[in-house]
Amino acid sequence: MAHTDLTGSLFAGRYRLERKLGAGGMADVWLAEDQELGRRVAVKLLHERYANDAQFVERFRREATHAAALSHPNIVSIYDRGVDDGSYFIVMEYIEGRTLKELIVTRGPCPVPVAISYTRQILAALRYAHRNGIIHRDIKPHNVLVDREGRVKVADFGIARAGASEMTEAGSIVGTAQYLSPEQARGAPVEESSDLYSTGVVLYELLTGTVPFGGETPVEIAMKHLSQTPDSPSTRRDGIPHGLDLVVLRALAKEPADRYRSAGDMDRDLELVARGDAVGSETENAATMVLAGAGALDETAATRLAPRVGGTGGAYGGGERYRAYDGPVVRRRSIWPWLLALGALLALAAAGYFLYDKVQSQIDSTKPLRVQQYTGLVERKAVTLIHADGFDDNVRRVPNADTPVGIVFAQQPEEGTSLARGGIVTILVSSGKPTVKVPGVVGTSLADAVATLTQAGLQAKTVGVPSDKPTNIVTGQDPKPGTPLVSGATVRINYSTGPKPVGVPAVVGMDYATALGLLQAQGFAVKRTPVESDQPAGVVVSQVPLGNSTATKGSTVVVSVSNGPTTTTLPDVSGQLEADARATLKAAGFKVTVTRQDTDVQAFDGVVMSQDPPGNSDQQPGTVVTLFVGTYVPPTTTTTTTATTATTP
């Protein structure tokens, strides 16, 4: 299925896509509604270019399964995964909030207590995952969500690792490189300490608004992770406690052995910092080693590590603010006589104005007043202005389809009309859209139900759900019949899409009889297709649909069954020269190995005396044939000397 505009699409007969939440290098994330449970979920859809990579898909499934086993308050829950029309998807918990990256970009560095709280929640998630043998491998602010209550949720456990070998999108690889551990940059095996290094980078960014190492390319950033010494966070932002500097620097140690041993150890140090207590000497020594980086700890590095103190003026700032107290006392002239005189003048002016206002009010009370515009205002504000303008109000609340509730949409007299003081201004205030009663549509066809609701002035939201009812028959509605709704409101109607899909058993590797029984037990028809294979005869080598996917009950599953390995006649090369025998066997698709065998017959030198397996037997192509080749060894010559004894008479 092409990932264009999928709004309204139904995945796996259950998840209705509502709107796209975000897009990444490997997947898009959509907000969806679970039609069975009636809850909002997030659906991650893999890009099409990964769907044909069997190795990637298998790793994706495996990692999603592992992530689904993690149940923790600080980890985004995985509800479901599968494939629909060639699109692989994962269904996750929907978090109403923003990522840490969005918060940092829009708000800048976090207050220190908030940064510590967020990091400790990340560590709680990692501690649980590590105990279950799962390493995240891609901790970064983009993968950390913060909900409306400030609770942190870590997402994408293992999924990013499934595609790490193909992360070539320019934006995503640079973003990932900023949080890579040195061992990840080297391509070395990843351990729990790699997650702690990345968490240190995230804490650094929360505190300063910047990452410790930046660059134009992933290679440049990776080299800095491997060789460059990070600045202490307090050199980039004032007010960071010395102990927090030490925690960050220990987490950023180049060697895994120099970092925290576990997420729990790092969390305990952060708890000490949050209480205002000092961290242990082990952390201080590790931080010192980090800043020593390229060599001995020089004066500059020592300065970066030293606790920050007040400026040159002490805890209260420079001494300039206190110099005014050092000069001579200047005697000031009293201003009380002037204030008393001014008060008397103001009292006389107020009395005069009061007399003028009384006379003017008598004159104005007989003049007509101009009616102002009150339409478009909230009822309370309109009434206040009517009274302020010298009129009385008459409020009438009536339905209006085009005006929000509580807003004035008409008035009498109209704006600009002359009206005597105390006259009545009538305003019409919207009580909302006119209401209609919801008609009952359960049991009717989908087309008839939509027509009925439209005729009643309501809109229909149609949702297909699996059901034993005939296809396109309405099985439920919300609200129920008779409920009063404003005109134009939406009524949800569920209609049958047919029987609910059932799981397809995985039968690859089984013998055909066993596979047939399993598939038929699930209600599937089975079509057998014979194929050539190196598997034993009768073994299932592939199936469509794939195992562990879903399909409609009663549909056909095609299984490919091996006819057994292909065999060919092994040539008989006995009596041939070794070179000729090799050529003959290789041309026939066999492999050759030679064993030398001594012979005292010179004619057998370099000649194949025998072979194993024997010639003219049926063998699989690629079988190794051992040739026993003669090596001439001359026979040993024995010299016999006959002694003759002469007898002298």
N, C-alpha and C positions, 0 to 999 in steps of 0.2 A: 504494500500500500504506500503510495507516494505521500510524503510528509509535507503537503502544501497546506491548504486550509482544512483542518480536520474538525472544525467547530461543529458540534452536534453528532459526530461519529460515535458509534457504539463499539467498544472493544470487548472481545471475549463474551459478547452477549450480556455484558454487565456494567461496563464503565462508560458513561456518557461524557465525552469531552466537551468542556464549556469554553475555556479560553486558554491561550498559551501563557504560561508564567515566565518562561525563559528559554534560552537556546544556548547550547554549548558546542564544543568541538566534536563530541561524540553522540550527543543526545539532545532532544527537546523535552521540556517538562510542561505538562498540561494540568490545569485544574479540571477535575472530573467529579462526577457524582456516581457513587456506588448504588446502582439501581436496586440491589437486593437488600442492603443494610440502610439505605437512605442517608449516607454520610458523605462528606466531601473528602476526596483523596487527591494525591498528586500522582500522575502517571508519567513515567519517564519512557520515552520512545527512542530506541536506538536508531541512528541514521542508517539509511539504506545501504551505504557502502560497507558496513560491517556485517550485514545480514548474510552475505555469501562467504564469509570467512569462518569456516567450521571450527577452527581452533579458538578464535575469539569468542564465538557464540557459546562453545562449551565452557570456556573459562568464565564468561559472563554469567551463565546459569549457575555454575558452581559457587562463585563468589556471592551471587544474590541469595543462594540458599544459606550460605554461612551467615550473611548479614541478617537474614530473617530469623536466625536463631538468637539474635541479641535482643533482649528485652530490658531496657533501662530508661529511666526518666530523661536522661541526657542524650539519648540516641534516637534518631528518627526511625520509627518502626517500619518494617517491610511487611506488607500484607499479602502480596500475591506477585506472581511473575508468570510469563507465558509468551505465546506467539499468536498473532492474529493476522491472517492474510500476508504472511511473510514479515510482519513487523514485530520485533521482539520488544517486550515491555516489562516494566517493573512498577507495581503499585505500592505507593508509600504513604505514610502519614502526612497530611497536609498541615503545614505550620503557617498560621497567620502572623506574619512578622517580616523581618528583613535579615539579610546576611550581615555578619560582622563587617565584611568589606564595604557594604553599602553604608553602614553606620559610621565607619571610619572616614569614608569619602565625604559624607554629608555633614558630619559633626566634628571631625578632627579627632585628636587624641582623647582617650577616655579619662575620666577622673581615676586616680590611683585605686580607690576601693572598688570601683566598677570593673577596672581591668583585672584586678585580682579575682573578683567573683566570677567573671566570665571564664578566666583561665582555669580556676579550680573546677568549674563544671565540665570543661573540656577534659581535664585530667580524670575526673570521675568516670566519664564515658570511656576513656582509654584504659583506665584501670580494669574496668569490667570486660572490655574487649580483649585485652591482653591475657586476662585470666582464662578466657575462653579460646586462647590460641589464635586470635585474629589481630593482624597488624593493619592499621588504616592505610599507610603509605602515601597519603595525600592530604595531610592536615594543612589547611589554609583558611583564611577568613571567608573565602567564597563557599566553603563546605560547612560553615558553622552558622546556624540560624538562631535568631533571638525572637521569642514570641512576645506577645503584648504584656505579659507579666514579668519579662526579663529573664525567663528561663532559657537556657542554652540547649540547643539540640544539634548534635554532630551528625552529618549526613554522609552518604556515598562511601560506606565501609566496603572496601575491596573493589568497588566497581571501577574506580579510576585505574587501579592496578591491572584490571583485565584488559585494558586498552593501552597500557603504558608503552608497549612496543611500537604503537602506531600513532602516538600523540604528536602530530606534525602541524596542527593548526597553529598559526603564528601567535595568536593572542594567548591561547591556552598554555602553550609550552613555556612562554616567558613568565606567565603568571605562576605556573608550577615551579619553575626554576628558582624563583625567589624564596621558596620555602623548602627546597631540597636539602637533605642532610649531605655531608661530605661523602658518605659511603654510597648514597644514591647517585651523586654526581660522578663517582668513579665506576658505577655499574656493579658495585659489590653487593653481596646479599644484604637484605633489609631485616633489621631486628627491631625490638620494641624501642630501643634508644633512638631510632630514626624518628619515630613519632614524637618523642620528647624534644628532639632538636627542632622539629617543625613547630611544636607548641611554643618553644622559646622564641622563635621568629614571630609567631602570632602575638605573643605577649609584648615583644619589642615594638611591634607596630601599633598595638593598642595604646601603649604608653607614649610613643613619640609621633605617631601618625606616619612613620616611614619604616621601611624594612631595613635591616642592617646592611644588606648588600644589594645594590642595584646595578643596572648595566643595560646596554643596547641590545645585546644578544644573549640567548641562553648559555652559550659557551662562556661568555665573559662573566656572567653571574655565577656559573658553576665553578669557575676558576677562583673567584673570590671566596666562595664557600670552602674551597679546599685549602687556600693559602692565606687569605687576608684576615687580619685581626679586627674584630668588631669594636666599635666605640661603645662605651658604657651608655645606657639609655639616658642617664642624668646629664651627659654632655650635650644632648640634643633637646632636653626639656628640663626646666627647673622643677623642684619639688618632688623628685622621685627619691624615695628612701634608699639609703646605702644598701640595706639588706636586699631590696628588690633588684638593685644593680647586680648583686652577687648571684641571686637566683637565676636571672636571665643569662648572665655570662657562663655559669656552670652548664646550663642547658645547651649553650652554643659551643661547647667544647668540640674540637675537631675530632678527637678520638672517642668512640662510644664508651670506652671504659672510664673516661674522665667525666662523663655526664652523670645524671641521676640514675640509680640502679632500677628505679621503677617510677611509674606515675604517682604512686603513693608517697614515695620519698620527696618528690618535687612538691606535691600538695602539702606535705607537712611543713616544708620550709615556707611556703606561701602563707600558711596559717600563722606561723610565727611572725612573719612580716606584717600581716593584717592586725595582729595584736600589739604590734610595736616592739616585739622581742627580737633579739639578735639571732641570726642563723648560726649554725655550727661552724667549727674551724674547717671541716672537710669541704664545705661549700666555699668558704673564703679562699682556701688553698686552690681549689679547682678554678675559681674565677681569676685568681692571680696567674695561674698557668695559661689561661686563655689569653689574657692581655700580654703575657710574655711572648706569645705567638712566635714571631720570627726570630727570637733570640732571648737574651737576658732581659729581665724587666727593667727597662730604662726609666729615666725620670718622668718622661712623658706618659708612659704607661702607668706608672705609679700614681701620677696625678689624676689620670682617668679613673682609677679605681678608688681613690681616696674619698671619704664621705664629703658631701658638699656642705659648706658652712655659709654663714651670712656674708654680706659684702663688707667692704672696708670700713663702713660706718657702724658695724656691730649689728645686733639683732634688730635694732629699730631703724636701720638705714644710716645715711651719712649724718654728720654733725651739723650740717647747714640749717636744718629745721629748728635747731635749738639756739641759734645765735641771737635771735631777737630778744631773748631773756637776758643777754649779757650787757646790753646798752643801758644808758641812763634812763631814769623814769621821767616821762614827759607829763607835766601837769596840764590837764584839760579843763576848759571853761565849762561850767554847768549849762545844760540846755533846757532845764525844767521850765524856766520862765517862758521860753519860746513855745514849748509844747502846750502850756496852759492857754496862751494867747490863740494858738491855732485851733485848739479845741472849742473855744468860745465862738470863733468865726464859723466853724463847721456846724455848730448847734443852731446859729442864726440862719444859716443857709438851708438847713433841713426843715426848719419851721416854715420858712418862706415857700419852699417847694411843696410842703404838705397842703398849705392853703391854696396854692395854684392848682394842685392836682384835684382837690375837691371841687373847685369851680369848673375845671375842664371836664371832669367826669359828668357833671350835670349837663354840660353842653353836648358831650359825645353820646350820651345815652339816648338821645333823640335821633341820631344819625343812623341810616342803614349801613350794614357792614357787607364786605365783599366775601362771598363763599370761596374757599380755597379748594384745591384738588386733594381728595382723600383716597381715591382709588389706587390700588397697588400697595397700600400700606397694610401692616398687621392690624387686626381689629383694635387692640389696646392702644397702639400709637395713634390710630385714626381718631378714636374717642377722645384721647387726651388733647389732640390738636383742635378738635371741634369745640371743646370746652374752652381752650385757650383763645380761640377766635371769637368767643362770646355767644356761642350757640348751644342748644341742647341736642342730644343725640337720640336717634331711634334706630336700633340695630335689628336687622332681620337676617336670619341665617337660612340660606337656601342652597340646594345642590347646584353644582356647576362643574361641568366636565373639563373645563379648560383652566380653572384657577385652583391653586393649592388651598388646602383647608386653612381657614383663619385669615384669608386675605380678602380685602375689600375689592369687589369687581364692578360695583356701580354705586352711584349716589344721586340724591335728589334733595335740593336743587343742584344743578350742575355747577362746575367751576365757573367763576366770574359773575354769577348771579348775585344781585343785591338782596339782602335779607336783614330784617330788623334784629337788633340785639335780643337774644333769648329765643330766637326762632329755632325751629326744629329742622335738623339735617338728617335725612334717612340714608343709611348706608346698608348695602347688601353684602353680606359676608359669606364666602363659600363654605359650605359644610362638607365639601368633597364631591366626588363624582356620584351620580345617581346609582342606587343599588338595585341589583336584580337577584333573584333566587336561582341557585345553581340547578340546572336540570339533571336528571339521572340518565347516564349514558352507558352504564355497565351492561354488557351482553349484546350491545349493538356493534355494527361494523365500525372500523376506524373512520371511514369516510363519513358515515352518518353521524357519528359522535362529533366530529369536527364541525359539520354543518349545523348541528343542533346548538352547539355552544356559540358559534358565530352568529346565528340568528338571535340568540339571547343577549348579544352584545358582549360576549366574553371571548377571550383568546384561549386556544388549546396548546398545551405543551405535551407533545406525544413522546412516550417512552416505551421502547420495545423491551419486553421481558420474556424469558423462557416460560412456557406454560404448556399444559396438556390440552388447553383450549385450541380450537382451530386458529390458524394464522389470521392476524389482523382483526381479531375479535377483542373488544375492550374488556379487560379483566378487573380493572379497578379505577377509582378516581379520587381526587383530593382537591378541594373539599368535597364532603359528601353531599348528596342531593338535598336541596332545600336551604342550604347555607346562603345567607345574604352576602353578596359581593358587590363592590363598586363596578360600574360599567367599564369594560376594558380590562378587568382583572384576568389573571391567568388561572386556568384549571388544568391540573395535571391529569392526564389519562394514560394508564398503562394498557398496552395492547400486546397480544400474544405474538411472539416470533417463532412459535413452535416449541417442540421439546427442548429441554435444557441440554446443552452439549455435555458429553461424558468424557472421562479420561480415556485416552488410548494407551493400552498396555505397551511397554517396551519389550519387543520379542526378538530383537536382533541377537543372534548367538544361540537361540534355542533351536531344537529340532522342530520340524514343521508340525508334527502332531501336537506337541505341547503348545506351540504358538496358536494353532487353530483353535484349540480348546479355550485358551484365555480370551482370544478375541471374540469368539462366539458367545462366551459367558457374559461379556460386556454388551452384547447386542449388536455386534458388527457383522457384516458380511465379509467374506475373505476371498480374495482373488490371488491365486498362486501363479508366479511367473518364474520359470526355470532360467538360471543364468550360469555361465561358466565362472568358476571361482576356485581359489586354492583351498577353500574350506571343505571339510568333509561333506559328502553327499547328504542332502536332506536338511542341512543347517540353513536357517534364515540369515541372509547377509545384509538386507536392508528392508525398510518398510516405508510406506506413504499412506496416511500422515505419520510423522515421526512419533516415536514413543514419548509418553508423558505430555503430549499435546492434547487438545480436545477436539471432538468431532460430534456430529449429530448421530444419535442412536439410530441404527439401521443403515448407516452409510457404509461404503466399502473400504476396507483396508487392503492395499496391494502389498503382498510380501514377495520378495525375490528369494528363491530357494536354490542353493548350490547343487549343481549336477555332479560335483566332485572334481578333484584336480584333473587337468588334462595330462595324458601320458603319451609318450612317443617311443619308438623302438630304438634301443641303444645299439649303435653300430658295434660289430665285432672287429677289433683292431689287432687281435693277436697275430704275431708274425710280421707286423709292420714296423718300420723304423719309428723311433720315438717322435721325430718331427712330423712325419706323416700322420701318425696316430693322433697327436695333439690337434692338428689342423682338422682332421675328420670329426673329432668329438666336439670341438668348439663350433664348427659349422652346423652341427646338429643341435646346438644349444646346451651343451653340457660343460661342466667345469672339470679341470684335470689336475691331478696331483700324481707325482712320480715317486716310486720306491725302487731304489737300486738293488739288484740281486746278482750276487757273484755267480759266474759260470766259467767252466774250463773249456767251453766250446767257443772258439773264436768267432764262429759264424753268428752266434747269438749276441755279440757285443753291439749295444745300442738298439736291439730289437725287443719289441714288446713280447714277453714270454707268456703273460696272462693279464687279466683285468678283473676288477671288482667294482660294481656288479658285472656279471658275465654278459657277454655280447648277445644281442638279439632278444634281450629281456625288455619288458615295458617299464619305463621309468619316467618320472616327471622332469620336464625341462629344468635345467639348473642343477640337477643332481651332480654331486662330485664323484668322478670316476677315478679310481686308483689304478695306475699302470705299473706293472712290475717289469722293469727294463733290465736286460742283462748287461752285466759289466764283466768283460773278459779278464780272467785271472789265470795266467799260465800255470800249468801243473808243476809241482816241485820235482826236479830231476835227482835220482838217487844213484850214486856211483859205488859199484861193488868191486873190491880188490881181492883177487884170488892169490893166496900165498902158496908158493910151490917150494916144497922142501926136497932138496937133493940129498940122496943117500950115497955116500961113497963106499964102494965095496972094499 
